[in-house]
Amino acid sequence: MPEAAENQPRVRSQSHEGDGAARAAHATGAIVFADGTVVYGDGAGATGVATGELCFNTAMTGHQEILTDPSYAGQVVCFTFPHIGNVGANAEDEEASSEPARRAAVGMVSRATITPPANWRAEQSFAEWLAARGIIAVTGVDTRALTRRIREKGMPIVAIAHSRDGGLDADRLAELAGAAPAMEGAELARAVSRAEAGDWAVDGWNWPEGYAEGRADGPLVVVLDYGVKANILRRLVAAGARVRVAPGSTSAADVLAMKPDGVVVSNGPGDPAATGEYALETIRGVIEAGVPTLGICLGHQMIALALGAKTVKMAQGHHGANHPVKNRETGQVEIVSMNHGFAVDRDTLPADAVETHVSLFDGSNCGFRLTDRPVFSVQHHPEASPGPQDSFGVFDRFVADLAKRRAAAN
Ligand SMILES: N[C@@H](CCC(=O)O)C(=O)O
């Protein structure tokens, strides 16, 4: 095939090649765009219809962690890795850290039919787990074509549907996709934040024991929860912190009343610019009080906004477990976990901010620190889950600095 033709984005379900109309009538799964594009496949997981922003994720493993990451609320994840399900699902690989945070990804798309588990940690097949979790899946899809379309045209809002009897109404699904809200302007963090503050004591996962309890005497870190991933909390505990998680709506006065040694502004779904003044006021109050503050992903974006900077919507976003990020201060490159569709506009950062990290994929901002206050933040996910653990040091450095400050103050 000539090179030019090969490079054209083609959206078509490979499993239904050649007999379009007949297969369309019997297909049990579909992904439908507002412009009427229909990708038929085989329904799996939960039945029904959901709408959301379609993104692609390049991780080869950790699919349960991805789909339970609350930052994926309102999104449908197309996995570029073809085979899903070998590891199955288990209760430990859960990234929602509270009941509301279980409203994470609404849909999943894969190339191959979901395979039965072949892993000693599996407690359930991935297909059963998807159904129990209410996640609609469509398999047998040409995920490369979908990914190419996202790369060319950005992340679309789609309807994803699974009906065991077929009979999917593509026109109605296209209407639903057209009527669904855009991700830009979407305020999604409130719905996945816990309602009550609470302590978190679970340490990191270690083979072969699994999770342990943390120590009780470290510096106190208050985490502002906009849908915080469990492994952020576990890595803070593993770094030696006592962790208290507070709803994202907590006021600065209430955070300061907890007498934190440090504050973490969490990851979370939706558009940071729409997340709300309530959050920015709290973040500003904490920073102005001089409390050391670390931001992660949405938290990074929210800290930037609180300091007067701007965020922008990215065309295709970063979603994967293999992204190179360069630390501009040390020259070191870390391979990191990524999940974001918005980015901080570096040109709008305040004068006292130094850009510390950049993406080596597209040069976008991946971190900054303030020169006159103990504030630093990163766009990537140093907690991994899934992904390489190159950036665990972010937690170790943060908590060690808090311990040093506490010792100096006493
Ligand atoms: N929702 C934000 C942040 C994601 C996160 O915190 O993981 C984005 O897509 O850019």
The ligand as an ORCA input file, in Angstrom:
! r2SCAN-3c Opt
* xyz 0 1
  N      -8.350     16.696     34.556
  C      -7.039     17.246     34.369
  C      -6.043     16.636     35.340
  C      -5.949     15.134     35.301
  C      -5.346     14.504     36.559
  O      -5.281     15.159     37.598
  O      -4.974     13.305     36.519
  C      -6.581     17.072     32.943
  O      -7.143     16.281     32.215
  O      -5.663     17.717     32.501
*
